[in-house]
Amino acid sequence: MPSADAERLLAGLPGWEQVAGVISKRFEFKNYCQTMAFVNAVAWIAQSEGHHPDLEVSYRSCRVSYTTHAVGGLSDNDFICAARVEALFQ
C-alpha cells in the first residue's frame, strides 16, 4: 500500500500509529477483566475477518498491532480490522 494511502486511512483511526509497516494502538482499561473482555472481542473480530493481529496483553492494557505478512506491509484489511476494533468503543 502506498504510504499516502496508509496515512489517509490512518487519519480516520484516532490514536493509531504507523511504524515500519505496522499500525498499532494501546488500549487502557480499569481492570484485568475489562482487558480480557476486550481481548476476547478482538479475537472474535480476528476470526470473523480471517486476519489476526499481534496482541500485547497486560493487566490493564492491550496493544493491538496489524500488518499483512503475505504482502510484507499494510493492506486494506489491516485498516478494516482496526476500524472494527475501534467500533468496540462507540
WONOR-V372392 format. One record per residue. SS is DSSP state (alpha for helix, beta for strand, coil for the rest). PSI is psi in whole degrees, 0 to 359 (* if undefined). OMEGA is omega in degrees with one decimal (999 if undefined). Layout:
ss = [SS | SS]
psi = [PSI | PSI]
omega = [OMEGA | OMEGA]
This chain:
ss = [coil | coil | alpha | alpha | alpha | alpha | alpha | alpha | alpha | alpha | coil | coil | coil | coil | coil | coil | beta | beta | beta | coil | coil | beta | beta | beta | beta | beta | beta | beta | coil | coil | coil | alpha | alpha | alpha | alpha | alpha | alpha | alpha | alpha | alpha | alpha | alpha | alpha | alpha | alpha | alpha | alpha | alpha | alpha | coil | coil | coil | coil | beta | beta | beta | beta | beta | coil | coil | beta | beta | beta | beta | beta | beta | coil | beta | alpha | alpha | alpha | coil | beta | coil | coil | alpha | alpha | alpha | alpha | alpha | alpha | alpha | alpha | alpha | alpha | alpha | alpha | coil | coil | coil]
psi = [131 | 144 | 329 | 320 | 318 | 317 | 321 | 315 | 323 | 329 | 336 | 5 | 90 | 132 | 349 | 147 | 157 | 128 | 122 | 50 | 20 | 135 | 141 | 161 | 142 | 127 | 136 | 146 | 168 | 331 | 176 | 320 | 319 | 320 | 313 | 327 | 318 | 313 | 317 | 323 | 319 | 321 | 321 | 316 | 315 | 315 | 319 | 330 | 345 | 30 | 115 | 124 | 166 | 136 | 130 | 109 | 132 | 185 | 311 | 25 | 163 | 126 | 128 | 127 | 131 | 140 | 163 | 102 | 325 | 333 | 359 | 33 | 212 | 147 | 171 | 323 | 328 | 317 | 325 | 313 | 319 | 320 | 323 | 322 | 316 | 323 | 341 | 338 | 9 | *]
omega = [176.4 | -175.8 | 177.9 | 177.5 | 179.6 | 179.7 | 178.5 | 179.5 | 179.6 | 179.3 | 178.6 | -178.6 | -175.5 | 176.7 | 178.5 | 178.6 | 179.1 | 175.1 | 173.8 | 175.6 | 178.4 | 170.8 | -178.3 | 176.4 | 175.4 | 178.7 | -178.1 | -177.8 | -178.6 | -176.3 | -177.3 | -179.1 | 177.3 | 178.2 | -177.8 | 175.2 | 176.9 | 179.7 | 178.5 | 177.3 | 177.4 | 178.1 | 178.4 | 177.3 | -178.5 | 179.7 | -177.9 | 179.6 | -175.2 | -177.3 | -168.1 | 179.9 | 165.8 | 179.8 | 172.5 | -172.1 | 171.8 | -172.9 | -176.6 | 177.6 | 175.9 | 173.1 | 178.7 | -178.7 | 178.9 | 168.0 | 178.9 | -176.3 | -176.7 | 179.6 | 177.9 | -179.8 | -176.0 | 174.9 | 177.2 | -176.7 | 176.8 | -178.6 | 176.1 | -179.4 | 177.3 | 177.7 | 177.6 | 175.7 | 177.7 | -178.1 | 176.9 | -176.7 | -179.4 | 999]
